[in-house]
Amino acid sequence: MTLSVSDPKRSLEFYQGLFGVPIQAHQGSTTILRIGPGPQFVALSGVGANGRPGINHWCVFTPNFHAERALATLAQHGITKSETNGAIIPPIVH
């Protein structure tokens, strides 16, 4: 998971102080903190001048994942793939 934060230094001190997570790596200005023995991590990235703090992205690993099979299962439940940007669009529930 990558968190976009307003103050990367303060956020680093907070997460290291609270959870004791070590720095695993740096990617440019992004700091990657290892969770447990790894490979799980949380990354801290500063927001730009007009950015908003929040979850930048979140990724999970699924063994034997097949995108087409997942899309077919989602379609069976009324969830379709957007043709504009590849995003998954949930159905509107009333």
PyMOL commands that set and color helices and strands:
alter all, ss='L'
color gray80, all
select helices_A, chain A and resi 8-19+67-76
alter helices_A, ss='H'
color red, helices_A
select strands_A, chain A and resi 2-5+23-27+30-34+41-46+54-57+80-81+88-89
alter strands_A, ss='S'
color yellow, strands_A
deselect
rebuild
show_as cartoon
